[in-house]
Amino acid sequence: MATWQDFEREAPELATAVRARLEAHRHHVLATVRKDGSPRVSGTEVRIVGADLTAGSMYGSVKARDLLRDPRYALHANPGDGSMVGGDAKLAGRAVEIADEMELSGYAAELPEPPPSPYHAFRLELDEVVLTTVENDEYLLIKTWRPGEEVRSVQRR
């Protein structure tokens, strides 16, 4: 598992491009695992707070209950108008609840407005980040990063 800061250190150019995709729109799609093992998708907002990519949730929401029971997630950044300008970003890993009161206060202080209490907040640890772009209207360029590895690039025509 890696933090957002680890990702930035190991793959700075890719991290900059993915961050731009995450910050281009407010809402993204988060996939979690339901109790029966099937996938659930939910809208979510994410923020980079300190070293971490984070997501919040209403207290007791099904999204939060999914992550507390099974921390695996996949996040698809809002693709915008569908033009693929800036690429299509997908991230996956494990969510860790921010439970320490001081850490939770620090998280809330970084937000534009404090969330209504109570709430859940999660650090989204990274196992994989993928950015797919269309190059010269000729081919897809798929860049993949995993912790401790070099960025791998694959062209698809």
Order of alpha helices (4+ residues) and beta strands (2+ residues): alpha-alpha-beta-beta-beta-beta-alpha-beta-beta-alpha-beta-beta-beta
